[in-house]
């Protein structure tokens, strides 16, 4: 297959993966956030009485508060405002009363409540703006506020989840292919500093490798054919401008690893998917990095 066809196939493959998977993640995030929104509404009399007690009853509603403010605030920025690294430690799971995290939250819960009351987006929560405490006749307004808030949150949640999921999926595709080729998981732990650390016919992943410096490799495998250690980088790129940075990372790692005598001239490969261009592919090959397209992951067989 020509390079032009692979480049197009890779773009189509990545975009199809993105659209199908992100939609599923977005829909699920809408459902999850909708449940939290209803909990927050119940605990705060439909956001009219946001209190310390409500936050301590179910700390997860802090997430809804962050997205009920205009503009919304990230976990880290919100946490920093209250003197902690990130608010995520409190809002990711419901806290157990009396626990260490609960005690830490109790010290700042009233500040979070006050901040949210002062900065709530009243153009969205119009029953509060209009001074109408009873929203029984404003069900449409409530649904509108819920949909708006959950959509903002779900969009950011899905984007973050996708990035993490996409990397895991690409590595999983590589590992599954290795298993099909008869490779087995290595029991090695620690920093890979010698090619014999990994036995012939075995693989591992997410391990640090000693070159001039110590850098993590996505997948490490010891080839049955050449008996050399093979270091594989997984790169999925959704925006072409990002490919330059990803390729530079691969080239820098390859140069670093190849400089280590104890690795005995390791082979370096990059499994790629998405929006790359000819120049980028040429740069990888110029650094003696073998290019393996994810949409043709079975090509690993020839390489190993």
C-alpha positions in Angstrom: 0.0 0.0 0.0 1.3 3.4 -0.9 2.2 6.1 1.7 -0.6 8.3 0.4 -3.2 5.6 0.9 -1.9 4.8 4.4 -2.0 8.4 5.4 -5.7 8.7 4.2 -6.6 5.4 5.7 -5.1 6.4 9.0 -7.0 9.7 9.1 -10.3 8.0 8.3 -9.6 5.3 11.0 -8.9 7.9 13.6 -11.8 10.1 12.9 -14.2 7.1 12.8 -12.8 5.9 16.2 -13.2 9.4 17.6 -16.8 10.0 16.5 -18.1 6.6 17.6 -16.4 6.4 20.9 -16.7 10.0 22.0 -20.4 10.0 21.3 -20.9 7.0 23.6 -18.7 8.7 26.3 -20.7 11.9 26.0 -24.1 10.2 26.2 -22.9 8.3 29.3 -21.5 11.5 30.9 -24.9 13.3 30.3 -26.6 10.5 32.2 -24.1 10.5 35.1 -24.2 14.3 35.4 -28.0 14.4 35.2 -28.1 12.2 38.2 -25.7 14.4 40.1 -27.7 17.5 39.1 -30.9 16.0 40.5 -29.1 15.2 43.8 -27.7 18.7 44.0 -31.2 20.2 43.3 -32.7 18.0 46.1 -30.0 19.0 48.6 -30.2 22.7 47.8 -33.9 23.3 47.3 -33.3 23.7 43.6 -30.1 25.6 44.0 -31.7 28.3 46.1 -30.0 27.2 49.4 -26.5 26.0 48.6 -25.1 25.1 52.0 -22.1 23.6 53.8 -24.4 20.8 54.9 -25.5 19.9 51.4 -21.9 19.7 50.2 -20.9 17.4 53.2 -23.9 15.2 52.6 -22.7 14.4 49.0 -19.4 16.0 48.0 -19.9 14.9 44.4 -22.3 17.8 43.9 -19.3 20.2 43.9 -18.8 19.1 40.3 -22.3 20.4 39.4 -21.5 23.6 41.2 -18.4 24.2 39.1 -20.4 23.9 36.0 -23.3 26.0 37.3 -21.0 29.0 37.4 -20.3 31.0 34.3 -17.7 30.5 33.0 -17.2 27.0 34.5 -14.0 26.3 36.5 -11.7 23.3 36.3 -11.0 21.0 39.2 -7.5 22.4 39.7 -8.4 26.1 39.5 -11.4 25.6 41.7 -9.2 23.7 44.2 -6.5 26.3 44.2 -9.0 29.0 45.0 -9.7 27.2 48.2 -6.1 26.4 49.0 -5.8 22.8 47.8 -4.3 21.2 44.7 -7.5 20.0 43.1 -11.1 19.7 44.1 -11.2 16.3 42.3 -10.2 14.4 45.5 -13.6 15.5 47.0 -16.0 15.4 44.0 -14.9 12.1 42.3 -16.5 9.9 44.9 -18.9 10.4 47.8 -17.0 10.9 51.0 -17.5 8.8 54.1 -18.4 10.9 57.1 -15.6 11.1 59.6 -12.9 10.1 57.1 -9.7 12.1 56.5 -11.0 13.6 53.3 -14.3 14.4 54.9 -12.5 16.3 57.6 -10.5 18.3 55.1 -13.6 19.2 53.1 -15.4 20.3 56.2 -12.9 23.1 56.7 -13.6 24.7 53.3 -17.2 23.5 52.6 -18.8 26.8 53.7 -16.4 28.7 51.5 -17.4 26.6 48.5 -21.1 27.1 49.3 -20.7 30.9 49.6 -18.7 31.1 46.4 -21.3 29.1 44.4 -24.2 31.2 45.8 -22.4 34.4 44.7 -21.4 33.2 41.2 -24.3 31.0 40.1 -25.2 31.7 36.5 -28.6 33.4 37.0 -29.2 33.6 33.3 -29.5 29.8 33.4 -31.2 29.4 36.8 -33.9 31.9 36.0 -36.3 31.0 38.8 -33.6 32.3 41.2 -33.0 35.4 39.1 -36.7 36.1 39.0 -37.0 35.6 42.7 -39.5 32.8 42.3 -38.8 30.1 44.9 -41.4 27.7 43.7 -40.5 26.3 40.3 -43.5 23.9 40.1 -44.8 26.1 37.2 -41.3 26.4 35.7 -40.5 22.8 34.9 -39.3 23.8 31.5 -36.8 26.3 33.0 -35.5 23.5 35.3 -35.0 21.1 32.4 -33.3 23.8 30.4 -30.8 24.6 33.2 -30.2 20.9 33.8 -29.6 20.2 30.1 -27.3 23.2 29.8 -25.2 22.4 32.8 -24.9 18.7 32.1 -24.0 19.3 28.5 -21.1 21.7 29.4 -19.8 19.2 32.0 -20.3 16.1 29.7 -18.4 17.7 26.9 -15.3 18.3 28.9 -15.6 14.9 30.7 -15.9 13.0 27.4 -12.9 14.8 25.9 -10.8 13.9 28.9 -12.0 10.3 29.0 -11.4 9.9 25.3 -7.8 11.0 25.5 -7.1 8.4 28.3 -9.2 5.7 26.6 -7.6 6.2 23.2 -4.1 5.7 24.5 -5.2 2.6 26.4 -7.0 1.3 23.3 -4.0 1.7 21.1 -1.7 -0.1 23.6 -4.3 -2.8 24.0 -4.4 -3.3 20.2 -0.6 -3.8 20.3 -0.6 -6.2 23.2 -3.5 -8.2 21.8 -1.5 -8.6 18.6 1.6 -9.7 20.5 -0.5 -12.4 22.3 -1.8 -13.6 19.0 1.8 -14.0 17.8 2.5 -16.2 20.8 4.3 -13.6 23.0 3.6 -13.8 26.8 3.6 -11.2 29.5 7.0 -10.7 31.3 7.2 -10.8 35.1 10.0 -8.2 35.0 9.6 -5.2 37.3 11.7 -2.1 37.6 13.7 -0.1 35.1 14.8 -1.9 31.9 18.5 -1.3 31.6 19.7 -4.4 29.8 18.3 -6.2 26.8 18.2 -9.5 28.7 15.9 -8.0 31.4 13.1 -9.1 29.1 13.2 -12.7 28.1 13.0 -13.7 24.4 9.3 -14.0 23.4 8.0 -11.9 26.2 6.6 -8.4 26.5 5.7 -5.8 29.0 4.2 -2.3 28.9 4.4 1.1 30.6 8.0 0.5 31.8 10.9 2.9 32.2 14.0 2.3 30.1 17.5 3.4 30.8 19.2 5.2 28.0 21.2 8.4 28.5 18.3 9.3 30.6 15.4 7.2 31.9 12.2 7.4 29.8 9.0 5.4 29.7 8.3 3.1 26.8 4.7 2.2 25.9 5.5 -1.4 25.0 8.7 -3.4 25.3 9.1 -6.8 23.6 12.0 -9.2 23.0 11.8 -10.4 19.4 11.8 -14.1 18.8 13.3 -13.6 15.3 16.2 -11.2 16.1 16.3 -11.7 19.9 16.7 -7.9 20.2 14.7 -5.8 22.5 12.1 -3.8 20.7 10.8 -0.5 22.1 7.4 0.6 20.8 5.8 4.0 21.1 2.0 4.3 20.6 0.9 7.6 19.0 -2.6 8.4 18.1 -3.0 12.0 16.8 -6.3 13.7 16.3 -5.0 17.1 15.1 -2.2 17.2 12.5 -0.3 20.1 14.2 0.2 17.8 17.2 1.9 15.2 15.1 5.1 17.2 14.9 5.4 17.1 18.7 4.6 13.4 18.9 7.2 12.6 16.2 9.9 14.6 18.0 9.1 12.7 21.2 9.6 9.4 19.4 12.8 10.6 17.7 14.3 11.9 21.0 13.5 8.7 22.8 14.9 6.5 20.0 18.2 8.5 20.0 18.4 8.2 23.8 17.7 4.5 23.9 20.0 3.6 21.0 22.9 5.3 22.8 22.8 2.7 25.7 25.4 0.0 25.1 23.6 -2.4 27.5 20.5 -2.4 25.3 22.6 -3.6 22.4 21.3 -1.4 19.6 17.6 -1.8 20.4 14.9 -1.7 17.6 12.5 1.2 17.9 9.0 1.2 16.4 6.1 3.6 16.4 2.5 2.4 16.1 0.7 5.4 14.7 -2.8 6.4 13.9 -4.5 9.6 12.9 -3.4 12.8 11.2 0.2 12.5 10.1 1.9 13.8 7.0 4.7 12.6 4.7 7.3 14.8 6.3 6.6 13.3 9.7 6.8 9.8 8.4 10.1 10.6 6.7 11.4 12.0 9.9 10.6 8.8 11.8 12.2 6.7 9.2 15.3 8.9 9.2 15.7 8.2 12.9 15.6 4.5 12.1 12.1 4.2 13.7 10.0 1.5 12.0 6.5 2.8 11.3 3.5 0.5 11.9 0.1 1.8 11.1 -2.6 0.9 13.7 -5.1 0.1 10.9 -2.6 -2.5 9.8 -1.5 -3.7 13.2 -0.9 -7.2 11.9 2.2 -5.8 10.2 3.9 -6.3 13.6 4.3 -9.9 12.7 6.8 -9.0 10.0 8.6 -6.7 12.3 9.0 -9.1 15.1 
